[in-house]
């Protein structure tokens, strides 16, 4: 897979053992690039990350959107 975009700094929450979830189980090493062998599709296929650290919380276990505001 080739890309013409510059890399970005992004955030992703990991399991407590430093590995990816959803049966991927790869260990994440800071500074290494992760790749997938699928055509990325928003919310369906690929890896997700958030540009703002705070935004990662919506993907964390137990997140509940407060709809009463």
QUIFENDA-V204201 format. One record per helix or strand of 2 or more residues. SS is the DSSP state (a for helix, b for strand). FROM is the first residue (numbers start at 1). TO is the last residue. If there is no record, write none. Layout:
SS/FROM/TO
SS/FROM/TO
//
This chain:
a/53/59
//
